[in-house]
Amino acid sequence: MLVALSIPENMKFLRQIFESFRFASEALRTNLMRTTLSLLGVTVGIFSIVAVFTVVDSMNMNIKSQIDSFGKGVVYVGKWPWIMSNNYPWWKYINRPKMKYREYQYLKDNLENAQAVAIIDGRMTTLKNANNSMETRMLGVSYDYNIISDVPIEQGRYFTPAEAENSAFSVILGAKVKEALFPNRADVLGEIIKINGIKFKVIGSMKLKGEDLISLGGSPDDRAYIPYTTYAKVFQLDEPEPDVAVKAYDWDAGQETIEGEVTGLMRAKRGLKPTQEENFSINRLDGAVKFFDSIFAQMNIGGFFIAMFSLLVGGFGIANIMFVSVKERTNIIGIQKSLGAKNYFILFQFLFESVLLSLIGGGVGILIVWLISFVPLGALTLTLTFKNIFWGLFTSSIIGVLSGIIPAWAAARLDPVIAIRAK
């Protein structure tokens, strides 16, 4: 018996909710000009918030993608620590010994938890082909370098183990280097170029990567790769300062295992006593990721507070419109109450109108951001994520509730006798 009575009550409540929503929609449609003007503030506010979050997220994804291209899960062993600070204590590290090729060999032979080990060094130099030349960053790399970092070969091949070990005069060209030395040439394999007057044979060229938002160590499009043994023999006689890159296995997500093993082996190789500090540095790219994450977090916070001022103006605009709407429909509210309308029916009617108005404004703001994401912005590719869409719509809903709750509450509390007499 109780169940039978509760079902009609539930149905009645849902029907009144639906009627409240219909009244709200009809009110917005009837006052189209006022609706359009009142949602502009919310549109600007939501556009600002979503645009800031979208730009920051897109920059973050772009930079992380670029950092990953240098080698995900890789630690770099060298003389200098990577410290992103204005107060770099260089005097603490200037007298440290530089990495040696035999130390690279020692790590390569003894590391048990390394996926790959490579030695790297580089310098700016000029590459020539007949009358064409280009100053570029040339890197000497050992054979496993293509496991450490992405080397996207478009034509030709990577170095063979024999070339890497036996100081072959072979070179792989970045896309822009290839274009500068061989304008309008598709196939350059087997061609001879000169690096500092020494002849090298082109065995490969890389795919064009294009612009990066930031350049960490330069673009691969502007690089040339030669075997490290060749580099050490010909170009590294004056001031060798290589780094050794060690790639961890996927299960060593934080690289703690490989870092501990490298530390132990390097201390043993250099004969350091337990009380002595390390005279080498182990650097990880996740330090750069954390650095940029902190910057982007601050940008998000700053952008959020700036956008909130726009939303505050938009919220006051909606609240003002809702008070006007309550005044205009006071007579109708009195009639509805005299016919048995509950307080929640009146409250929901105006609250739905406020939220719907705010959601429309927010939706328009999000639509503008989505349209802007198709505009070419050079190195930055904007990506509007579902997370940012959700937060935009959620914020719109909150603004709608906060802006409409007081006018809706005032309408629900009206005395039906006084309200029905209002003109």
C-alpha distance (Angstrom), angle and dihedral (degrees) to the residues before:
residue distance angle dihedral
M1 . . .
L2 3.81 . .
V3 3.79 90.8 .
A4 3.78 91.3 52.0
L5 3.81 91.1 54.5
S6 3.83 95.6 44.7
I7 3.81 95.3 55.0
P8 3.85 95.6 62.1
E9 3.82 89.9 45.4
N10 3.80 90.5 52.3
M11 3.78 91.6 46.7
K12 3.80 90.5 48.9
F13 3.81 91.4 51.2
L14 3.83 92.2 50.1
R15 3.79 91.1 46.0
Q16 3.80 90.6 52.8
I17 3.81 90.7 48.7
F18 3.79 89.0 52.5
E19 3.82 90.7 47.5
S20 3.81 89.8 50.8
F21 3.78 89.8 52.8
R22 3.82 90.9 48.1
F23 3.82 91.7 50.6
A24 3.82 89.6 50.4
S25 3.81 92.6 50.0
E26 3.80 91.7 47.7
A27 3.81 91.6 49.9
L28 3.80 91.4 52.8
R29 3.79 92.3 47.5
T30 3.80 93.1 47.7
N31 3.83 93.6 51.8
L32 3.80 96.3 42.2
M33 3.81 97.6 153.8
R34 3.78 93.0 48.6
T35 3.80 90.2 46.0
T36 3.80 91.8 52.5
L37 3.79 94.4 49.0
S38 3.79 94.5 45.5
L39 3.81 95.4 52.3
L40 3.82 94.2 52.8
G41 3.81 92.4 85.1
V42 3.80 92.3 52.0
T43 3.80 90.7 44.9
V44 3.81 91.6 55.0
G45 3.82 92.2 44.8
I46 3.81 96.3 48.5
F47 3.80 90.6 42.2
S48 3.81 88.9 54.0
I49 3.81 94.5 49.0
V50 3.81 96.3 43.8
A51 3.81 92.1 42.4
V52 3.82 92.3 52.1
F53 3.81 93.0 47.0
T54 3.81 91.6 45.2
V55 3.81 94.1 49.8
V56 3.82 92.8 46.0
D57 3.83 93.2 45.8
S58 3.81 91.1 47.3
M59 3.80 91.9 49.5
N60 3.80 89.7 47.9
M61 3.82 92.9 50.5
N62 3.81 91.2 46.4
I63 3.80 93.7 50.9
K64 3.81 93.9 44.0
S65 3.79 89.7 50.0
Q66 3.79 90.0 51.9
I67 3.81 92.0 47.3
D68 3.82 90.3 49.5
S69 3.82 89.3 53.3
F70 3.82 87.6 63.4
G71 3.77 89.0 59.2
K72 3.77 129.6 -60.7
G73 3.80 112.9 -133.6
V74 3.82 92.6 13.8
V75 3.81 128.4 138.7
Y76 3.80 121.3 -161.5
V77 3.81 121.4 -145.2
G78 3.78 116.2 -156.5
K79 3.77 148.5 122.7
W80 3.79 99.1 -86.5
P81 3.82 128.6 55.8
W82 3.78 118.2 -133.1
I83 3.79 103.1 -118.4
M84 3.79 118.6 168.0
S85 3.79 98.3 -154.3
N86 3.79 139.7 112.7
N87 3.82 89.9 -129.0
Y88 3.79 100.7 60.4
P89 3.86 108.6 174.5
W90 3.81 95.2 -143.1
W91 3.81 92.3 160.4
K92 3.82 89.2 69.8
Y93 3.80 92.6 59.5
I94 3.81 106.0 30.3
N95 3.82 93.9 92.9
R96 3.78 96.5 47.1
P97 3.82 115.4 117.4
K98 3.78 116.6 -105.1
M99 3.77 122.3 -116.2
K100 3.79 114.7 -88.9
Y101 3.79 131.3 -148.6
R102 3.79 90.0 -121.5
E103 3.83 89.2 56.6
Y104 3.79 88.9 53.6
Q105 3.81 89.3 51.1
Y106 3.80 90.6 47.8
L107 3.81 92.2 52.8
K108 3.81 91.7 44.2
D109 3.81 91.7 52.2
N110 3.81 97.7 42.8
L111 3.80 108.9 33.5
E112 3.81 109.6 105.6
N113 3.81 99.1 -178.3
A114 3.79 99.5 47.2
Q115 3.77 124.0 108.9
A116 3.81 91.8 -163.5
V117 3.83 139.6 -8.3
A118 3.81 124.0 -155.7
I119 3.80 137.1 171.9
I120 3.81 119.1 -139.9
D121 3.78 137.2 -174.6
G122 3.77 133.3 159.5
R123 3.77 148.5 179.2
M124 3.79 140.9 -178.0
T125 3.77 111.8 -97.0
T126 3.80 141.8 152.4
L127 3.80 123.3 -100.1
K128 3.82 118.4 -161.0
N129 3.76 138.4 -166.6
A130 3.82 112.7 177.7
N131 3.83 104.6 -59.5
N132 3.80 94.7 -14.0
S133 3.78 120.4 91.1
M134 3.79 140.9 163.2
E135 3.77 133.9 -171.7
T136 3.77 107.3 -133.7
R137 3.77 143.6 154.4
M138 3.78 110.0 -89.1
L139 3.80 117.7 -160.5
G140 3.75 126.7 -160.4
V141 3.79 108.2 -150.4
S142 3.79 136.3 176.3
Y143 3.79 123.1 -125.7
D144 3.81 98.3 -89.7
Y145 3.80 93.3 55.3
N146 3.81 92.4 100.5
I147 3.83 88.0 60.5
I148 3.81 91.2 50.1
S149 3.81 96.7 46.8
D150 3.78 135.9 15.5
V151 3.82 113.8 -92.8
P152 3.82 102.9 178.1
I153 3.80 103.3 -159.3
E154 3.81 112.0 -158.5
Q155 3.80 98.8 173.4
G156 3.76 130.0 17.9
R157 3.79 122.6 -3.2
Y158 3.79 148.0 -73.3
F159 3.81 123.3 -96.1
T160 3.79 118.0 -70.8
P161 3.83 118.6 -129.0
A162 3.81 88.9 -108.1
E163 3.82 92.2 53.8
A164 3.80 91.4 47.1
E165 3.81 94.2 49.8
N166 3.81 100.4 37.3
S167 3.82 101.5 50.8
A168 3.81 96.8 -108.8
F169 3.80 117.1 -171.4
S170 3.80 93.1 -125.9
V171 3.79 127.1 133.6
I172 3.82 137.5 -166.3
L173 3.81 114.7 -153.3
G174 3.80 129.6 -146.0
A175 3.80 115.9 -126.4
K176 3.82 96.3 -103.1
V177 3.81 92.0 43.7
K178 3.80 89.9 53.0
E179 3.81 91.3 49.5
A180 3.82 92.3 48.4
L181 3.81 94.6 49.3
F182 3.81 97.1 36.8
P183 3.82 107.9 28.8
N184 3.80 113.5 -159.2
R185 3.82 91.8 -2.7
A186 3.79 117.2 133.3
D187 3.80 99.7 -175.1
V188 3.82 117.3 43.6
L189 3.81 99.4 154.5
G190 3.77 112.9 136.1
E191 3.80 93.7 17.1
I192 3.80 119.3 135.9
I193 3.81 121.8 -127.8
K194 3.78 131.8 175.2
I195 3.80 125.9 -121.6
N196 3.80 111.0 -171.4
G197 3.79 87.6 -19.1
I198 3.84 93.8 -53.0
K199 3.80 119.6 119.3
F200 3.82 118.7 -119.1
K201 3.78 129.2 -179.3
V202 3.82 117.8 -130.4
I203 3.82 108.2 -127.6
G204 3.80 99.0 165.8
S205 3.80 148.5 2.5
M206 3.79 129.7 -150.5
K207 3.79 133.4 -126.7
L208 3.78 118.1 -98.2
K209 3.78 109.5 -99.1
G210 3.79 97.6 -175.9
E211 3.78 130.4 -152.6
D212 3.79 122.3 -16.3
L213 3.78 124.9 -152.8
I214 3.80 89.0 -125.5
S215 3.77 128.6 8.5
L216 3.80 115.5 -127.5
G217 3.78 105.3 -170.6
G218 3.79 92.9 -19.6
S219 3.79 132.5 -67.8
P220 3.83 119.1 -64.2
D221 3.81 86.2 -131.6
D222 3.82 88.1 70.6
R223 3.80 97.2 46.0
A224 3.77 139.1 92.9
Y225 3.81 125.0 -158.0
I226 3.80 127.2 -149.8
P227 3.85 129.9 169.2
Y228 3.80 112.5 -79.0
T229 3.80 92.9 -128.3
T230 3.81 89.5 57.2
Y231 3.79 91.1 46.5
A232 3.81 92.0 49.9
K233 3.81 92.6 49.0
V234 3.80 98.2 46.1
F235 3.81 110.3 21.8
Q236 3.80 107.4 21.2
L237 3.78 100.6 62.0
D238 3.81 95.4 101.1
E239 3.80 104.4 46.4
P240 3.80 117.8 -3.9
E241 3.81 113.6 -171.1
P242 3.80 109.5 159.2
D243 3.79 130.5 169.6
V244 3.77 125.2 -141.0
A245 3.81 115.1 -136.9
V246 3.80 118.5 -155.0
K247 3.80 121.1 -170.0
A248 3.80 117.3 -151.5
Y249 3.79 125.4 -145.5
D250 3.79 117.6 -98.9
W251 3.81 91.9 -107.3
D252 3.81 89.4 61.7
A253 3.81 91.8 70.8
G254 3.81 97.0 164.9
Q255 3.83 93.5 37.9
E256 3.83 89.3 -128.3
T257 3.82 92.9 130.4
I258 3.79 95.9 50.2
E259 3.80 92.1 42.0
G260 3.80 91.4 53.5
E261 3.80 92.2 47.5
V262 3.82 92.9 48.2
T263 3.82 90.6 48.6
G264 3.81 91.9 52.2
L265 3.80 94.5 47.4
M266 3.81 94.4 45.6
R267 3.80 92.5 49.1
A268 3.79 89.6 49.8
K269 3.81 93.0 46.6
R270 3.80 92.6 50.3
G271 3.80 93.7 42.4
L272 3.79 95.9 -122.1
K273 3.79 117.1 173.5
P274 3.81 119.9 -129.7
T275 3.82 91.2 -105.4
Q276 3.81 94.3 50.3
E277 3.80 122.9 94.3
E278 3.79 120.6 -120.8
N279 3.80 113.6 -89.6
F280 3.78 91.6 -157.0
S281 3.81 135.2 59.4
I282 3.78 130.8 -128.5
N283 3.80 110.0 -154.5
R284 3.77 129.6 -170.0
L285 3.78 129.3 -163.2
D286 3.80 90.9 -135.5
G287 3.80 85.6 75.7
A288 3.80 87.6 65.8
V289 3.81 89.7 46.3
K290 3.82 91.3 53.5
F291 3.80 90.3 47.0
F292 3.80 92.7 54.4
D293 3.82 91.7 40.9
S294 3.81 89.7 58.7
I295 3.81 91.2 49.6
F296 3.80 92.8 48.4
A297 3.81 91.5 46.8
Q298 3.80 89.3 56.4
M299 3.80 90.6 46.8
N300 3.81 89.8 51.7
I301 3.79 92.1 50.9
G302 3.80 93.0 46.3
G303 3.80 92.9 46.7
F304 3.81 91.2 47.2
F305 3.80 93.9 54.8
I306 3.80 92.3 45.5
A307 3.81 90.9 50.6
M308 3.80 91.0 46.8
F309 3.80 89.5 66.3
S310 3.80 88.8 58.7
L311 3.79 89.9 47.7
L312 3.80 90.6 48.8
V313 3.80 90.0 56.1
G314 3.80 90.2 45.7
G315 3.81 91.3 48.6
F316 3.80 92.4 52.3
G317 3.80 88.7 48.5
I318 3.82 91.7 54.5
A319 3.81 92.0 44.9
N320 3.79 90.2 51.9
I321 3.80 91.5 49.6
M322 3.80 90.6 48.8
F323 3.81 92.3 53.0
V324 3.81 88.8 51.3
S325 3.80 90.0 47.9
V326 3.83 91.6 51.3
K327 3.81 90.6 50.6
E328 3.81 92.6 48.7
R329 3.82 92.7 49.8
T330 3.81 99.1 39.7
N331 3.80 90.8 111.3
I332 3.81 91.6 50.5
I333 3.82 90.0 48.6
G334 3.82 89.1 54.1
I335 3.79 91.4 50.9
Q336 3.81 92.1 48.0
K337 3.79 91.7 50.0
S338 3.79 92.6 47.2
L339 3.81 87.7 54.5
G340 3.83 90.4 55.0
A341 3.81 103.8 -89.8
K342 3.79 111.1 161.0
N343 3.80 123.2 -128.9
Y344 3.80 91.9 -110.6
F345 3.83 89.6 55.4
I346 3.81 90.5 57.9
L347 3.81 92.9 41.1
F348 3.81 93.5 50.2
Q349 3.79 90.5 46.3
F350 3.82 93.0 62.0
L351 3.79 95.5 32.1
F352 3.82 91.0 54.8
E353 3.79 89.0 49.0
S354 3.81 91.3 53.3
V355 3.82 94.4 45.3
L356 3.80 92.9 44.7
L357 3.80 90.1 50.0
S358 3.80 91.1 50.3
L359 3.83 93.2 45.8
I360 3.80 91.3 51.9
G361 3.81 89.4 51.4
G362 3.79 91.2 47.2
G363 3.80 92.0 46.9
V364 3.79 90.9 53.2
G365 3.83 90.1 49.7
I366 3.81 91.1 50.8
L367 3.82 90.5 46.9
I368 3.81 90.3 54.8
V369 3.82 90.8 51.5
W370 3.82 89.8 48.9
L371 3.82 91.1 51.8
I372 3.82 91.4 48.3
S373 3.83 89.5 52.9
F374 3.83 87.8 70.3
V375 3.82 92.2 57.4
P376 3.85 112.2 99.8
L377 3.82 108.9 -114.4
G378 3.80 100.8 178.8
A379 3.79 112.6 -116.8
L380 3.81 93.2 0.3
T381 3.80 118.0 83.4
L382 3.80 112.1 -167.5
T383 3.80 116.0 -141.2
L384 3.80 119.2 -172.3
T385 3.79 105.1 -150.6
F386 3.82 128.3 -156.8
K387 3.81 87.3 -118.8
N388 3.79 91.6 61.7
I389 3.80 91.9 43.3
F390 3.81 89.3 52.7
W391 3.81 93.0 48.8
G392 3.80 90.6 47.7
L393 3.80 93.0 52.6
F394 3.81 92.5 41.0
T395 3.81 91.2 52.2
S396 3.81 89.8 47.9
S397 3.80 90.1 53.6
I398 3.80 92.6 49.6
I399 3.83 91.2 49.5
G400 3.80 89.4 49.1
V401 3.81 92.5 51.5
L402 3.81 94.1 45.6
S403 3.80 92.7 46.0
G404 3.80 95.4 46.3
I405 3.79 104.6 36.2
I406 3.83 97.2 82.8
P407 3.84 96.3 45.6
A408 3.83 89.9 43.4
W409 3.81 91.6 49.0
A410 3.81 90.4 48.7
A411 3.80 90.3 51.2
A412 3.81 92.9 48.3
R413 3.84 91.0 51.6
L414 3.82 95.7 53.0
D415 3.79 116.9 124.0
P416 3.83 106.3 -116.5
V417 3.82 93.6 -140.9
I418 3.81 93.9 52.1
A419 3.82 92.2 39.7
I420 3.80 95.2 52.1
R421 3.82 90.3 54.2
A422 3.80 92.9 52.7
K423 3.80 117.6 113.3
